[in-house]
Amino acid sequence: MTTIEEANKLLQKECGVRDFFSCDSELLQIAEELNSTYAYVACESNAEYGDFQTNQKLANQVTEKLKNNGFSPQVVVEPTCGKGHFILSVLNTFAEVEKIFGIEIQKRHFWQAKFNVLDFYINNPDKKKPEIHIVNSNIFDYNYQTIKNSIGEKELLIIGNPPWVTNSELSAMDSKNLPQKSNFKQHKGLDAMTGKGNFDIAEYITIELLRNFGHNKGNMAFLVKNTVIKNIVYDIPRLKLPIANLKKQNIDAKKEFGVSVDAALFSCQLNQDTECYCQESNFYTSEIKCNFGWNNNKFMSVLSADNDIDGISPFVWRQGIKHDCSKVMELEYDGNSYCNKLGEHFSLEDKLVYPLLKSSDLKTTIANPTRKMTIVTQKFVGQDTSYIKQYPQTFEYLNNHIDLFQMRKSSIYKGKCNFSIFGIGDYSFKPYKIAISGLYKTFHFCLVKPQNNKPVMLDDTCYFIGFDTLEQAEYIWNLLNTDIVENLLKSISFSDAKRMITKDILMRIDLKKLAKIKGDKTCFWDNIEKCQKSQLSLFN
Ligand SMILES: C[S@@+](CC[C@H](N)C(=O)[O-])C[C@H]1O[C@@H](n2cnc3c(N)ncnc32)[C@H](O)[C@@H]1O
């Protein structure tokens, strides 16, 4: 019978992998199961692990590119190594490597990675064998100290393809595959609970590695979603990351991974004076597209474009109503009764029912009359909703569907009144609005007028500013639909983002400056400042 020490010694000699088996029982179990017909471990859920293994050809292309750029690492870290394709490419490409560390949470991949390395050396017995540590561990619990102790002055390469999954997707799956610091981006209040609190696990892992190894000599090269790269570049000044020579080389994720997302190879040099911009190019052709990132304290999607009106909006742009209960809250009216998305027909008092526009309704220059309606249960966030009793039909309808309201997953509704909504305030009831969709890849602003003497509401995929008079709205609407605004938006928005237009982007349009450029109507600003104090960001 072979002892574990003997087996491990032999395997280390053959393929460089340290501690191939951790205990006797593991060795026996593997031996038994290799002889049996069933798989060694059951498959864990791929979605939970953001599991998109890099094909060997792509991994080889990445390491070849790095080599051609003069990289020659001595220590390599693959933080979520999967089946080890990057480790194999490293073994094939870099002769100077002395140590490799691979970490992987899924046992089946962890074993596959070790056997892949063994297989590699069976086929390439004369290749140099570095010290290889493949560890079955959760990267969020992993202590980087062992790796740190190994690096010293050596050239480091952090390479890989961290999980493609977001914290909110994981929460929806009730998955525990999350870092403890779930608000690592340090957003406050509602931002932390909604859109802005959402982050890619890959972003967390990348930043953790840069925090831990940023001051080591070396490089990082990760395949990640474009949003992850954008967010990292955005956070460089805040996190004071010591990185430079940032590159984003776009890949075809559909071809490589069979998924329709925008992704790229992100690479950077560690231990440098911080650079806050990134060069974007094509991974396959090396054709350069642009530089994006920070310029004069402004974050731009295209750095070359300077724009005079990039400043602060004098108005507060608002997101439309958020209720997360469209089955009950989105209604149509056929002239006789209301109908909801559950196919139910019913009557309601008019009082709380308002016309509703969604992103798809904003394609026209002036919004068309809408057949969609919504129930506005609160006039401001947090309003006590018990007053709805005075509208018995509305109250009964909402109560009949209280279970659907209570099933809303987002934590913003926890502990709030029944039928609570967000994105509501005085501004929602302004009669004239200028709106834009956050979802569509256009820079076109739509004028929204009241319908049946009621202000029109927008859903939470839209952003808007509201006005008391048509004259005011038309004046601003004309300013917004000009080339200069379109150019600004093009240079500060990312076309591959889920929401190309966001409140942050709209808040950068300095309309007062634009008005000056276009031949100011000073009286307009005087009037509007008098009558719309609540609208102006100055007063918010
Ligand atoms: C996108 S795949 C890439 C795998 C490998 N890096 C490659 O390029 O082929 C992400 C890998 O991360 C692993 N993973 C997910 N969550 C992890 C965690 N918390 N700790 C370590 N590995 C994890 C998955 O099991 C999967 O193998």
The ligand as a MOL file (V3000), in Angstrom:
LIG
                    3D

  0  0  0     0  0            999 V3000
M  V30 BEGIN CTAB
M  V30 COUNTS 27 29 0 0 0
M  V30 BEGIN ATOM
M  V30 1 C -15.4870 32.5230 -14.2080 0
M  V30 2 S -14.9360 30.9990 -13.5290 0 CHG=1
M  V30 3 C -13.2750 31.0130 -14.0590 0
M  V30 4 C -12.4670 29.8380 -13.6670 0
M  V30 5 C -10.9880 29.9630 -14.0380 0
M  V30 6 N -10.4020 31.1100 -13.3830 0
M  V30 7 C -10.8400 30.0930 -15.5290 0
M  V30 8 O -10.4470 31.1750 -15.9630 0
M  V30 9 O -11.1260 29.1470 -16.2240 0 CHG=-1
M  V30 10 C -14.9270 31.4610 -11.8280 0
M  V30 11 C -14.3930 30.3890 -10.9030 0
M  V30 12 O -14.4540 30.9200 -9.5770 0
M  V30 13 C -14.8140 29.8940 -8.6860 0
M  V30 14 N -15.3410 30.5170 -7.4730 0
M  V30 15 C -16.5590 31.0810 -7.3070 0
M  V30 16 N -16.6830 31.5750 -6.0690 0
M  V30 17 C -15.4920 31.3320 -5.4370 0
M  V30 18 C -15.0060 31.6000 -4.1360 0
M  V30 19 N -15.7700 32.2140 -3.2270 0
M  V30 20 N -13.7540 31.2180 -3.8120 0
M  V30 21 C -12.9640 30.5880 -4.7310 0
M  V30 22 N -13.3880 30.2810 -5.9800 0
M  V30 23 C -14.6320 30.6650 -6.3350 0
M  V30 24 C -15.8350 29.0990 -9.4900 0
M  V30 25 O -16.0300 27.8180 -8.9600 0
M  V30 26 C -15.1940 29.0970 -10.8730 0
M  V30 27 O -14.3360 28.0210 -11.0300 0
M  V30 END ATOM
M  V30 BEGIN BOND
M  V30 1 1 1 2
M  V30 2 1 2 3
M  V30 3 1 2 10
M  V30 4 1 3 4
M  V30 5 1 4 5
M  V30 6 1 5 6
M  V30 7 1 5 7
M  V30 8 2 7 8
M  V30 9 1 7 9
M  V30 10 1 10 11
M  V30 11 1 11 12
M  V30 12 1 11 26
M  V30 13 1 12 13
M  V30 14 1 13 14
M  V30 15 1 13 24
M  V30 16 1 14 15
M  V30 17 1 14 23
M  V30 18 2 15 16
M  V30 19 1 16 17
M  V30 20 1 17 18
M  V30 21 2 17 23
M  V30 22 1 18 19
M  V30 23 2 18 20
M  V30 24 1 20 21
M  V30 25 2 21 22
M  V30 26 1 22 23
M  V30 27 1 24 25
M  V30 28 1 24 26
M  V30 29 1 26 27
M  V30 END BOND
M  V30 END CTAB
M  END
